[in-house]
Amino acid sequence: MAEIFRGDGARFSGTAKYSDGSIINITGATVYLVAQMPGSTVPLFSVSCDVDDGAAGTWSVTLTADQNGSVGVGAEVELAITLASGRPVTCRHQNLNIKQDFKQ
């Protein structure tokens, strides 16, 4: 994923993959990008993603400046997927490289 500065808005995209690297077919799935601090159960944000090509596992999402600004140093970001079958899948290998802005 691209690197952005904290507090900036940006569009991200990626490919949903299982831990073995195989692509997750997200056709008909609901996909959310969820951020939280380690050890917390309270999300900093949870944003619905667009499924761009379900069979290829590709998704995209636009984070607002407020959502991006809520992500602190060390926050963990994961992709939470509910497949069309209803089965939940979580991809913990997603990473947002958000840099601290000198103005903040």
C-alpha positions in Angstrom: 0.0 0.0 0.0 1.1 3.6 -0.6 2.6 5.8 2.1 0.8 8.9 3.1 1.1 11.5 5.9 -1.2 11.3 8.9 -4.2 13.6 8.4 -4.2 13.5 4.6 -7.0 11.8 2.7 -6.0 9.1 0.2 -7.3 6.2 -1.9 -5.8 2.8 -1.2 -6.1 -0.5 -3.1 -4.9 -4.0 -2.6 -5.4 -7.7 -3.2 -7.1 -9.9 -0.5 -4.9 -12.9 0.1 -4.9 -15.9 2.5 -1.9 -16.4 4.8 -0.4 -18.8 2.2 -0.5 -16.0 -0.4 -3.4 -17.4 -2.5 -6.0 -14.9 -3.6 -9.3 -14.7 -1.9 -12.3 -14.5 -4.3 -14.3 -11.6 -2.8 -17.1 -11.7 -5.4 -20.3 -10.8 -3.5 -18.3 -10.3 -0.3 -18.4 -7.3 2.1 -15.0 -5.9 2.8 -14.0 -3.5 5.5 -10.7 -1.9 6.4 -10.4 -1.7 10.2 -7.7 0.1 12.2 -7.1 -0.2 16.0 -4.3 0.1 18.5 -2.6 -3.2 19.6 -4.5 -4.9 22.4 -7.6 -2.7 21.9 -11.0 -4.0 20.9 -12.2 -0.5 19.9 -11.7 0.3 16.3 -10.2 3.7 15.4 -12.2 3.4 12.2 -14.0 0.7 10.1 -14.5 1.7 6.5 -16.4 -0.2 3.8 -14.2 -1.0 0.8 -15.2 -1.2 -2.9 -14.7 -4.6 -4.5 -13.0 -3.8 -7.8 -12.6 -7.3 -9.3 -13.9 -10.0 -7.0 -12.4 -13.0 -8.7 -9.0 -11.3 -8.6 -9.5 -10.3 -5.0 -8.9 -6.6 -5.6 -10.4 -3.9 -3.5 -10.0 -0.2 -2.9 -11.0 2.4 -0.3 -10.8 6.1 0.3 -9.8 7.3 3.7 -10.8 10.8 4.7 -8.3 13.1 6.4 -10.2 12.5 9.7 -10.0 8.7 9.4 -6.4 8.8 8.5 -5.7 11.3 11.3 -7.2 9.0 13.9 -4.5 6.3 13.2 -1.7 6.6 15.7 1.8 5.4 15.5 1.8 1.6 15.9 -1.9 1.1 14.9 -2.7 -2.2 13.3 -4.8 -2.3 10.2 -6.6 -5.4 8.9 -9.0 -6.3 6.1 -12.2 -7.8 7.5 -14.1 -9.8 4.8 -17.4 -11.6 5.0 -17.6 -13.9 1.9 -20.8 -14.4 0.0 -21.2 -17.7 1.8 -21.3 -15.8 5.1 -17.9 -17.1 6.2 -15.7 -14.4 7.8 -12.1 -14.0 6.8 -9.5 -11.6 8.3 -6.4 -10.5 6.5 -3.9 -9.2 9.0 -1.1 -8.8 6.5 -2.4 -5.5 5.2 -0.4 -2.4 6.2 -0.9 1.3 5.9 2.4 3.2 5.9 1.2 6.4 7.6 3.9 8.9 8.4 3.6 11.6 11.2 3.1 15.0 9.7 5.3 17.7 11.2 2.3 20.0 11.5 0.5 17.6 13.9 
